Amino acid sequence: MALDLVYGPPVVEWVASRIRNFGSTEKCEGIGFASSGHIVAGAVFNNFRGHDINIAFASDNPKWATRGNIRAVFHYPFEQLGCARITALTAKANRRARKLLEGMGFVMEGVHPLGMDGKQTAVSYGLLKENCKWLR
């Protein structure tokens, strides 16, 4: 599946519309993938703290996750921003998201009861630059 790389607010809004309780879309950066002009997957970065940044993913089609596309997503925080790590938070019950994160190399770092939305348990994941297999 050949996809076009897209950036910016349209990606942020698309991802936010697919994640319940996404929160504010201010000060976010989006990197996404489109087919025939329609976004099919995206990553949103926010809460940049110099050494760390948060990431959120959404996808309508898992075939977006090619080596080259994943490399493009991780290039931004690690190479452009110089982050030492990326942090992701997902619902403990969201097995698909957890499988995606773990497949990309993220490691579970914590469990946060009621941390997702005041009702669901959240799980935090981290990926250190030194452990990112997607960088060249």
Helices and strands as residue ranges (DSSP letters): E 4-7, H 9-18, E 29-35, E 38-46, E 52-59, G 62-64, H 67-75, I 76-80, E 85-91, H 95-104, E 107-112, E 122-128, G 129-131
